[in-house]
Amino acid sequence: MNPSVKQERLQSRLVPEMQEFRDTCQTLQLATIDKEQRPTASYVPFAFTEAGFFILISDIAAHGQNLKANNNLSIMLIEDEAKAKHIFARRRLSFEAQAKQVERDTEMWAQGVDALQIKFGEIIENLSNLGDFRLYQIQPEKGRYVKGFGQAFDVNGFDMVDVVHLTEGHVQRQKEQAEG
């Protein structure tokens, strides 16, 4: 089969699957970096639009402080443990990303807050009016979609195109021979 035809088939099957997975998730796992370059793991509810992921977080939170100091982060959407077929192979979609703080009273602010409010209700109106809460727009870059064992795919950008199947699998450990 022609490699480009195979790529088109793979992409036409996986892109809708990844989008459906993204749309069923409510939270992003975040890996942010503090001023001393130490990592912090956390999570945050999100909304997704054609402009990317939107998150609303407090400056008081460690990840809020980290994003003000360093806008590089990693994000991950991951299947609920209770729904996973196997705990070692939970479905997940992760990206290296950039977070951009969205200024209040702008069109992008309104778009992000509206998307969050549609998804999570009136709590967003309350949080967005607090002075320590900031809206961030996250632009995913290079990523990976894992469906299960032996089913990992590299993806690019938040539109999730250019899917590349990773063909190098796990390597079986060779038994060590007993000495002498």
Secondary structure, 3 states (H helix, E strand, C coil): CCHHHHHHHHHHHHHHHHHHHHHHCCEEEEEEECCCCCEEEEEEECEEECCEEEEEEECCCHHHHHHHHCCEEEEEEECCHHHCCCHHHCCEEEEEEEEEEECCCCHHHHHHHHHHHHHHCCHHHHHHCCCCEEEEEEEEEEEEEEEECCEEEEEECCCCEEEEECCCCCCCCCCCCCCC
